Amino acid sequence: MRMQWRSTGVKYGAIMQTNLQNQLAYLWDAMGRAVFILLIMYIFAQLWTAVYETRQTPDIAGLTLANTIWYFLLAEVVELGKFRHDQAISDEVKDGSIAYTLVRPYNYLAYHFANGLGETAVKMFLVFVLGAPVALHFAGLPTVNVAHLPLVALVMGLGLLVDFCIASMIGLMAFVMEDTFSLRLIYQKLIFILGGLLIPVDFL
C-alpha cells in the first residue's frame, strides 16, 4: 500500500514538475499577464485610502488601512493564481476527447489538479512579488505574527482546493448543459462580491 501511494505521488509530482518547467520556460509571458496586478493594487489602494480618510477612523470592522491593503493583495494572489481548468474540462466533454483521457492510468481530476499546481505556484509568486511594492508604498510593512503564517498558508490552500472542486463541477456540467459559460460567469461574480475581492469579508 505504501509503495502504491509513493508511486502515485511520483506520477502526479512528475505531471506538476512538467507544467512548472513549461511555465518557467515562458516566465516573461507569465510575468506579462501578472503585471495586471499593479493596476488593480494601485486603484484599490487609492480607493481604500480615500475611504479611511473620509471615515476619519483608524480602523473599520477591526481592520486598519494597512490590514485592508495587504488583505486585498493576498485575495488577489489567490484569485489571479487559481486553477483555470473548468473551460478545458468543458471543452473535453463537448468534443468527446474526455473518453480518451479517462482510460489513461491516472485520475482525471487529480491530473488536472497536478497539472494546474505548477502554473498556480508560478502565478501566485509573480502576483505577490509585483503587488507587494504597491502595498508597501501605500501601507508599509504589515504587522505579522509569525505563528499565524502557517494558518494563512492553510487557509489559502484550502481556498484553492474548494475553488478547484467548484470549478471542476462547473466544467463537468457540460455533460448536461451545452454551454457552461453562464455558470462560470455567475460563480466569478459571486467570488468578486462575496469572496473578499471587492470588499473584505469582515466589512460585510
Secondary structure as the mmCIF struct_conf table of DSSP 4:
data_model
#
loop_
_struct_conf.conf_type_id
_struct_conf.id
_struct_conf.beg_label_comp_id
_struct_conf.beg_label_asym_id
_struct_conf.beg_label_seq_id
_struct_conf.end_label_comp_id
_struct_conf.end_label_asym_id
_struct_conf.end_label_seq_id
HELX_RH_AL_P HELX_RH_AL_P1 ARG A 2 ALA A 25
TURN_TY1_P TURN_TY1_P1 TYR A 26 TYR A 26
HELX_RH_AL_P HELX_RH_AL_P2 LEU A 27 ALA A 34
TURN_TY1_P TURN_TY1_P2 VAL A 35 VAL A 35
HELX_RH_AL_P HELX_RH_AL_P3 PHE A 36 ARG A 55
TURN_TY1_P TURN_TY1_P3 GLN A 56 GLN A 56
BEND BEND1 PRO A 58 PRO A 58
STRN STRN1 ASP A 59 ILE A 60
TURN_TY1_P TURN_TY1_P4 ALA A 61 GLY A 62
STRN STRN2 LEU A 63 THR A 64
HELX_RH_AL_P HELX_RH_AL_P4 LEU A 65 GLY A 81
BEND BEND2 LYS A 82 LYS A 82
HELX_RH_AL_P HELX_RH_AL_P5 ASP A 86 ASP A 95
BEND BEND3 GLY A 96 GLY A 96
TURN_TY1_P TURN_TY1_P5 SER A 97 SER A 97
HELX_RH_AL_P HELX_RH_AL_P6 ILE A 98 LEU A 102
TURN_TY1_P TURN_TY1_P6 VAL A 103 VAL A 103
BEND BEND4 ARG A 104 TYR A 106
HELX_RH_AL_P HELX_RH_AL_P7 TYR A 108 ALA A 139
BEND BEND5 LEU A 141 LEU A 141
HELX_RH_3T_P HELX_RH_3T_P1 VAL A 146 HIS A 148
HELX_RH_AL_P HELX_RH_AL_P8 LEU A 149 LEU A 172
HELX_RH_3T_P HELX_RH_3T_P2 MET A 173 PHE A 175
TURN_TY1_P TURN_TY1_P7 VAL A 176 VAL A 176
BEND BEND6 GLU A 178 GLU A 178
HELX_RH_AL_P HELX_RH_AL_P9 PHE A 181 LEU A 194
BEND BEND7 GLY A 195 ILE A 199
HELX_RH_3T_P HELX_RH_3T_P3 VAL A 201 PHE A 203
#
